């Protein structure tokens, strides 16, 4: 779990989930991703999730996006923001997270300019997936699609439709999973949600599972259980921090952009430059890559 909000109002009740009000510091903390997942090889395909082995875990960057900038700091509220602030303050940590091979991204309960993020296809699919070329999977927050309507669950069928069409690939529906499955199945059968959207979600989830090696080693290594919650000596904790280069991060620089179109275009151009081609390659079982 990697919390990436830039804190803009100290009244926010979850400000402890932010590393700083300075988005540059938030960006620096994406160095946690290689710590959790392993270092992404230099020749690894841009945007494709990378997990180094069974001793590593899949990281989740959250909450996409703008949860630290809600009006008056009210949790899960509306973030009123222009394109300049959105793409230069709230979004940059996600640029770095994707560059470092983050496996999953969780959507925020909050809204951007009145548009619930769980139903925001322009940012989830249009920007995160298409422009930034993120190839991991997008997960909802806990009962996040329920809160697309006000009050929550007022029209659950609509919530399922809006969330899935926006680009959410995995849904946390802990209490009403049977209703969720029933509604989703019905919407697909009626072709309200195209099968291609389901295929995309399944492909992304399987891509992460393959990257983690779960098909070769599906069970946890019990010999590592005694390391859970253990406290390393201070010297062991300091050395990787000192060698991580956090003091001189290689930022992905973005100009202060005047509109969402130019911001999306700039991000897309940078993603294409890193990837070098339109086709995205996936990791093969031997650690190489194969075409998706």
C-alpha positions in Angstrom: 0.0 0.0 0.0 1.4 3.3 -1.1 -0.5 6.5 -0.1 0.1 9.3 -2.5 -2.1 12.3 -1.7 -0.6 15.8 -1.6 -2.1 17.3 1.6 -3.6 20.7 0.8 -5.8 21.2 3.9 -4.6 20.2 7.4 -8.3 19.8 8.5 -8.5 16.6 6.5 -9.2 13.8 8.9 -6.9 11.5 7.1 -3.9 13.8 6.7 -1.8 11.1 8.4 -2.1 9.2 5.1 -0.1 11.9 3.3 3.7 12.1 3.3 3.6 15.9 2.8 1.8 18.9 1.5 4.8 19.2 -0.9 4.1 17.0 -3.9 7.9 16.7 -4.6 8.3 14.8 -1.2 5.3 12.7 -2.1 7.0 11.8 -5.4 10.2 10.9 -3.5 8.2 8.4 -1.4 7.4 6.3 -4.5 10.8 4.7 -3.8 8.8 2.4 -1.6 7.6 0.6 -4.7 11.0 -1.0 -5.5 11.3 -1.8 -1.9 8.0 -3.7 -2.0 8.1 -5.1 -5.5 11.8 -5.1 -6.4 13.8 -2.9 -8.8 12.3 -2.7 -12.2 14.9 -3.7 -14.8 16.1 -0.9 -17.1 14.8 -2.7 -20.3 11.4 -3.6 -18.7 8.3 -2.4 -20.6 7.0 1.0 -19.4 3.7 0.7 -17.5 3.8 -3.1 -17.1 3.7 -4.2 -13.4 6.9 -5.7 -12.1 7.3 -8.0 -9.0 10.8 -9.4 -8.6 9.9 -12.8 -7.0 8.0 -14.7 -4.3 9.7 -12.7 -1.5 8.1 -9.5 -2.9 4.6 -8.2 -2.9 2.4 -6.2 -5.3 2.2 -2.5 -4.3 -1.0 -0.5 -4.5 -0.8 3.3 -5.2 -3.8 5.2 -3.8 -6.1 7.0 -3.8 -6.4 8.1 -7.4 -6.7 11.1 -7.4 -6.9 14.3 -5.4 -8.1 12.9 -2.1 -5.8 15.2 -0.2 -7.3 18.4 -1.7 -11.0 18.2 -0.8 -13.0 21.3 0.0 -12.4 22.3 3.7 -10.6 19.0 4.2 -13.8 17.0 4.4 -13.0 13.4 3.9 -14.4 11.8 0.7 -15.6 15.2 -0.4 -15.2 17.1 -3.6 -11.8 18.4 -4.9 -12.3 21.6 -6.8 -9.3 21.9 -9.0 -8.1 23.3 -12.3 -6.0 21.4 -14.8 -2.7 23.1 -13.7 -3.1 22.0 -10.1 -4.5 18.5 -10.9 -1.7 17.6 -13.3 1.2 19.3 -11.5 0.4 18.7 -7.8 -2.0 15.7 -7.4 -0.9 13.6 -10.4 2.9 13.5 -10.5 3.4 10.8 -7.9 1.4 8.5 -10.1 3.7 9.2 -13.0 6.6 8.0 -10.9 4.7 5.0 -9.5 3.9 3.8 -13.0 7.5 4.3 -14.2 8.6 2.1 -11.3 6.2 -0.7 -12.3 3.5 -0.4 -9.6 1.1 -3.3 -9.9 -2.2 -1.8 -8.8 -3.9 1.6 -8.4 -6.9 2.2 -6.0 -9.5 4.8 -6.9 -10.5 7.5 -4.4 -13.9 7.9 -2.7 -13.7 11.6 -3.4 -14.7 13.6 -6.5 -13.0 15.8 -8.9 -15.1 18.9 -9.7 -18.2 17.1 -8.7 -17.5 13.9 -10.6 -17.1 10.8 -8.5 -13.7 9.2 -9.1 -15.2 5.8 -9.1 -17.2 6.8 -12.1 -14.6 9.1 -13.8 -13.8 7.3 -17.0 -11.8 10.3 -18.4 -9.3 10.1 -15.6 -9.3 6.3 -14.9 -9.4 5.0 -18.4 -8.6 8.0 -20.6 -5.7 9.3 -18.6 -4.4 6.6 -16.2 -4.7 3.7 -18.6 -4.5 5.2 -22.1 -2.3 8.3 -21.7 0.0 7.0 -18.9 -0.1 3.5 -20.3 -0.7 1.8 -16.9 -1.0 -1.9 -17.5 -1.7 -3.1 -14.0 -5.2 -3.3 -12.6 -7.4 -0.6 -11.1 -9.2 -1.5 -7.9 -12.1 0.2 -6.1 -12.0 1.3 -2.6 -14.0 -0.6 0.1 -17.6 -0.5 -1.3 -16.5 2.4 -3.4 -18.9 1.9 -6.2 -21.8 1.9 -3.7 -20.9 5.6 -3.0 -21.2 6.7 -6.6 -24.8 7.6 -5.8 -26.0 9.9 -3.0 -27.1 8.4 -0.8 -24.9 5.3 -1.2 -26.6 2.2 -2.8 -29.5 4.3 -4.1 -29.2 2.7 -7.5 -26.8 -0.2 -7.3 -27.3 -1.3 -10.9 -26.3 2.1 -12.1 -23.3 2.1 -9.7 -22.0 -1.2 -11.1 -22.5 0.1 -14.6 -20.8 3.4 -14.0 -17.8 2.0 -12.1 -17.0 -0.8 -14.5 -17.4 1.4 -17.6 -15.2 4.0 -15.9 -12.4 1.4 -15.9 -12.4 -0.2 -12.5 -11.1 -3.8 -12.9 -11.5 -5.3 -9.5 -14.3 -4.3 -7.1 -14.3 -4.6 -3.3 -17.9 -5.6 -2.6 -17.5 -7.4 0.8 -21.1 -7.3 2.0 -23.2 -7.5 -1.2 -21.0 -9.5 -3.6 -24.0 -11.6 -4.7 -25.9 -8.5 -5.8 -22.7 -7.3 -7.5 -22.2 -10.5 -9.4 -25.9 -10.6 -10.4 -26.0 -7.0 -11.6 -22.7 -7.3 -13.5 -23.8 -10.5 -15.2 -27.1 -8.9 -16.2 -25.4 -5.8 -17.6 -23.0 -7.9 -19.7 -25.8 -10.1 -21.0 -27.7 -7.0 -22.0 -24.6 -5.6 -23.7 -24.7 -2.5 -21.5 -21.2 -3.4 -20.5 -19.3 -4.8 -23.4 -17.4 -8.1 -23.1 -14.3 -6.3 -24.2 -14.4 -4.3 -20.9 -14.6 -7.6 -18.9 -11.7 -9.0 -21.0 -9.6 -5.9 -20.3 -10.2 -6.3 -16.5 -9.4 -10.0 -16.5 -6.3 -9.5 -18.6 -5.0 -6.8 -16.2 -5.6 -8.9 -13.1 -4.0 -12.0 -14.7 -1.0 -9.8 -15.8 -0.4 -8.9 -12.2 -0.8 -12.5 -11.0 1.7 -13.7 -13.7 4.1 -10.9 -12.7 3.9 -12.1 -9.1 4.5 -15.8 -10.1 1.3 -16.9 -8.5 0.7 -19.6 -11.1 4.1 -21.2 -10.3 4.1 -20.5 -6.6 0.5 -19.9 -5.4 1.1 -20.4 -1.7 2.9 -18.2 0.8 6.3 -19.2 2.1 5.6 -20.1 5.7 9.3 -19.9 6.5 9.0 -16.1 6.2 6.3 -15.8 8.8 8.6 -14.9 11.6 9.7 -11.8 9.7 6.3 -10.3 9.9 6.3 -7.4 12.3 9.9 -7.9 13.1 12.1 -4.9 13.9 15.4 -4.7 12.1 18.4 -3.0 13.8 18.6 0.7 13.1 21.7 0.2 11.0 20.0 -2.2 8.7 17.1 0.2 8.2 19.3 3.2 7.5 21.6 1.7 4.8 18.9 1.2 2.1 17.6 4.7 2.7 21.0 6.2 2.4 21.6 4.4 -0.9 18.2 5.0 -2.4 19.1 8.4 -3.9 16.0 10.0 -2.4 17.9 13.2 -2.0 18.3 13.7 -5.7 15.2 12.2 -7.4 15.0 12.0 -11.1 11.7 13.8 -11.5 9.4 13.5 -14.5 9.1 17.2 -15.1 5.8 18.6 -16.3 5.2 22.3 -17.1 2.3 24.0 -15.5 -0.4 23.2 -18.0 -3.3 25.3 -18.9 -5.8 22.6 -19.8 -6.5 18.9 -19.4 -6.0 18.2 -23.1 -2.5 19.5 -23.2 -1.7 17.8 -19.9 -2.9 14.5 -21.2 -1.0 14.9 -24.4 2.2 15.7 -22.6 1.9 12.7 -20.3 1.1 10.5 -23.2 4.1 11.7 -25.2 6.4 11.0 -22.2 4.9 7.6 -21.7 5.5 6.7 -25.3 9.0 8.0 -25.2 9.9 5.7 -22.3 8.1 2.7 -23.8 9.5 3.4 -27.3 6.5 1.7 -29.1 2.7 1.5 -29.0 2.8 -2.3 -28.3 3.1 -3.1 -24.6 5.2 -6.1 -23.7 4.5 -8.4 -20.8 7.0 -10.3 -18.6 7.6 -13.9 -19.7 8.0 -16.7 -17.2 11.8 -16.7 -17.7 12.0 -13.0 -16.8 12.1 -11.8 -20.4 9.2 -10.1 -22.2 6.5 -11.2 -24.6 4.1 -9.1 -26.7 0.7 -8.5 -25.1 
